[in-house]
Amino acid sequence: MTGTSQDADAVEHRRLIVAGSGIAGLTAAIYAARSNNEPLVFEGDEPGGQLTLTTEVDNYPGFPEGISGPELVTNMKEQAKRFGAEIRHGILVDVDDSDRPFRVELKNGDVYTADALIAASGASARTLGVPGEDELMGYGLSTCATCDGAFFRDEEMLVVGGGDAAMEEASFLTKFASTVHIVHRREEFRAEDYWIDRTMEKVENGEIEIMRNTEMTELHGTPEQGVDHVTLVRHPEGHPTEKLSDPASADEVEEFDFDVGAVFYAIGHTPNTEYLKGTGVEMDDEGYIRTKGGSGGGQTATDVDGLFGAGDVVDYHYQQAITAGGMGSKAAIDADDYLEEIERVAATAEPAAAESDD
Ligand SMILES: Cc1cc2nc3c(=O)[nH]c(=O)nc-3n(C[C@H](O)[C@H](O)[C@H](O)COP(=O)(O)OP(=O)(O)OC[C@H]3O[C@@H](n4cnc5c(N)ncnc54)[C@H](O)[C@@H]3O)c2cc1C
């Protein structure tokens, strides 16, 4: 299919563009390349996606001894390239869906056009930005309890957060931890009653301890030895780090060190969907893409014909490599069906147009 006025400034037209080189995007690329859809994958600002942040992936099927996140991603890239997928640096900043082909603009100003798009741009775990975080991410600090909890058996574990995710992750971690400590910056939890009740049962059993009105301000340790301890601050009225910068209440902030073997952030994720803001893609309040779902074909379709969603950018609940990969394969199959259909329609329209010209 060739473009219209939309592609006047385009450097290149592609049949299929995939936004994101995480597990969802790369799986989509493998499937799309094998269907001769010549996918072009843009890597975004985190080539390989979230799995590159973890040293060991033990639950991805097919690797009985586990595999490192970066190695798994590299293998997938090689597999996608073997079938003809192209992977390039580039961050999507805008998609114009007002006409076909889509007009896709990158951060560096380059413009591409595409007949179909797969949004596999993931969700970024929120972090605190405290000292020690960058060095220890993947070495005792994690944003995924389901993924990494089992690596820290019998250790003291700290969960940062006060919503449903924090309660759920803390409950899950009790399977492994000697004790799980929840650090929450306010007195009240944001979590639903269900999760608060489950957490309180575990508090009564001595499996979880809660530190309210407390925040973590620093992580201490080394990549070789992992997390050794953290610095915490507490104020009786909550939000202690804010009080620290207020001379009237700074004296009341108590600062102390706390020994832990692992720290888990459970303060939410931000879906990477900024570049889709001007399109007709429906999103929820947090910016996660809504897809058709259900059963049968077209489960990854969005409200915009030809634009499909896959992986953590759609799925705020499971957020696992295997589930992201599964959705990536579905998106590639849905995109293939769509591309075949527009070709079929174009082929039937051409003879009709030729007849009317006679
Ligand atoms: C520390 C950690 C450990 C984990 N361990 C495990 C584990 O052991 N097992 C497991 O199953 N899961 C694990 N997970 C979860 C797993 O990594 C995710 O569920 C999975 O990576 C989601 O894949 P995705 O492709 O949907 O998104 P992501 O991995 O988030 O990839 C998103 C991709 O989109 C790109 N992107 C973003 N914005 C744009 C844009 N505007 N334009 C172009 N590209 C863009 C990014 O650069 C990235 O390449 C872990 C997660 C973390 C954070």
The ligand as an SDF file (V2000), in Angstrom:
LIG
                    3D

 53 58  0  0  0  0  0  0  0  0999 V2000
   13.6220   -5.8840   37.8170 C   0  0  0  0  0  0  0  0  0  0  0  0
   12.6280   -6.6830   37.0320 C   0  0  0  0  0  0  0  0  0  0  0  0
   12.7380   -8.0450   37.0230 C   0  0  0  0  0  0  0  0  0  0  0  0
   11.8370   -8.8030   36.2930 C   0  0  0  0  0  0  0  0  0  0  0  0
   11.9750  -10.1520   36.2950 N   0  0  0  0  0  0  0  0  0  0  0  0
   11.0810  -10.9050   35.6120 C   0  0  0  0  0  0  0  0  0  0  0  0
   11.1900  -12.3340   35.6350 C   0  0  0  0  0  0  0  0  0  0  0  0
   12.0860  -12.9080   36.2550 O   0  0  0  0  0  0  0  0  0  0  0  0
   10.2540  -13.0290   34.9230 N   0  0  0  0  0  0  0  0  0  0  0  0
    9.2230  -12.4230   34.2500 C   0  0  0  0  0  0  0  0  0  0  0  0
    8.4180  -13.1160   33.6290 O   0  0  0  0  0  0  0  0  0  0  0  0
    9.1000  -11.0950   34.2290 N   0  0  0  0  0  0  0  0  0  0  0  0
   10.0000  -10.3100   34.8890 C   0  0  0  0  0  0  0  0  0  0  0  0
    9.8520   -8.9540   34.9200 N   0  0  0  0  0  0  0  0  0  0  0  0
    8.7100   -8.3560   34.2050 C   0  0  0  0  0  0  0  0  0  0  0  0
    9.0310   -8.2810   32.7160 C   0  0  0  0  0  0  0  0  0  0  0  0
   10.2870   -7.6730   32.5420 O   0  0  0  0  0  0  0  0  0  0  0  0
    7.9590   -7.4730   31.9750 C   0  0  0  0  0  0  0  0  0  0  0  0
    6.6900   -8.0210   32.2210 O   0  0  0  0  0  0  0  0  0  0  0  0
    8.2360   -7.5080   30.4850 C   0  0  0  0  0  0  0  0  0  0  0  0
    9.5300   -6.9970   30.2340 O   0  0  0  0  0  0  0  0  0  0  0  0
    7.2150   -6.6850   29.7210 C   0  0  0  0  0  0  0  0  0  0  0  0
    7.5960   -6.6740   28.3850 O   0  0  0  0  0  0  0  0  0  0  0  0
    7.0870   -5.5470   27.3830 P   0  0  0  0  0  0  0  0  0  0  0  0
    7.7420   -5.8460   26.0930 O   0  0  0  0  0  0  0  0  0  0  0  0
    5.6250   -5.4510   27.4480 O   0  0  0  0  0  0  0  0  0  0  0  0
    7.6130   -4.1630   27.9900 O   0  0  0  0  0  0  0  0  0  0  0  0
    9.0450   -3.6390   28.4010 P   0  0  0  0  0  0  0  0  0  0  0  0
    9.9680   -4.7230   28.8040 O   0  0  0  0  0  0  0  0  0  0  0  0
    8.7620   -2.5570   29.3830 O   0  0  0  0  0  0  0  0  0  0  0  0
    9.6300   -3.0080   27.0600 O   0  0  0  0  0  0  0  0  0  0  0  0
    9.1130   -1.8140   26.5600 C   0  0  0  0  0  0  0  0  0  0  0  0
    9.9460   -1.3860   25.3710 C   0  0  0  0  0  0  0  0  0  0  0  0
    9.3160   -0.2590   24.7700 O   0  0  0  0  0  0  0  0  0  0  0  0
   10.2750    0.7330   24.5130 C   0  0  0  0  0  0  0  0  0  0  0  0
    9.6050    2.0350   24.4500 N   0  0  0  0  0  0  0  0  0  0  0  0
    9.0330    2.7530   25.4370 C   0  0  0  0  0  0  0  0  0  0  0  0
    8.5410    3.9030   24.9610 N   0  0  0  0  0  0  0  0  0  0  0  0
    8.8010    3.9070   23.6290 C   0  0  0  0  0  0  0  0  0  0  0  0
    8.5730    4.8240   22.5750 C   0  0  0  0  0  0  0  0  0  0  0  0
    7.9710    5.9990   22.7990 N   0  0  0  0  0  0  0  0  0  0  0  0
    9.0010    4.5200   21.3370 N   0  0  0  0  0  0  0  0  0  0  0  0
    9.6160    3.3390   21.0730 C   0  0  0  0  0  0  0  0  0  0  0  0
    9.8490    2.4200   22.0340 N   0  0  0  0  0  0  0  0  0  0  0  0
    9.4620    2.7060   23.2970 C   0  0  0  0  0  0  0  0  0  0  0  0
   11.2840    0.5910   25.6180 C   0  0  0  0  0  0  0  0  0  0  0  0
   12.5100    1.1920   25.2570 O   0  0  0  0  0  0  0  0  0  0  0  0
   11.3560   -0.9310   25.7080 C   0  0  0  0  0  0  0  0  0  0  0  0
   12.2460   -1.4150   24.7450 O   0  0  0  0  0  0  0  0  0  0  0  0
   10.7750   -8.1730   35.5840 C   0  0  0  0  0  0  0  0  0  0  0  0
   10.6650   -6.7870   35.5910 C   0  0  0  0  0  0  0  0  0  0  0  0
   11.5930   -6.0400   36.2900 C   0  0  0  0  0  0  0  0  0  0  0  0
   11.4800   -4.5390   36.2790 C   0  0  0  0  0  0  0  0  0  0  0  0
  1  2  1  0
  2  3  1  0
  2 52  2  0
  3  4  2  0
  4  5  1  0
  4 50  1  0
  5  6  2  0
  6  7  1  0
  6 13  1  0
  7  8  2  0
  7  9  1  0
  9 10  1  0
 10 11  2  0
 10 12  1  0
 12 13  2  0
 13 14  1  0
 14 15  1  0
 14 50  1  0
 15 16  1  0
 16 17  1  0
 16 18  1  0
 18 19  1  0
 18 20  1  0
 20 21  1  0
 20 22  1  0
 22 23  1  0
 23 24  1  0
 24 25  2  0
 24 26  1  0
 24 27  1  0
 27 28  1  0
 28 29  2  0
 28 30  1  0
 28 31  1  0
 31 32  1  0
 32 33  1  0
 33 34  1  0
 33 48  1  0
 34 35  1  0
 35 36  1  0
 35 46  1  0
 36 37  1  0
 36 45  1  0
 37 38  2  0
 38 39  1  0
 39 40  1  0
 39 45  2  0
 40 41  1  0
 40 42  2  0
 42 43  1  0
 43 44  2  0
 44 45  1  0
 46 47  1  0
 46 48  1  0
 48 49  1  0
 50 51  2  0
 51 52  1  0
 52 53  1  0
M  END
$$$$
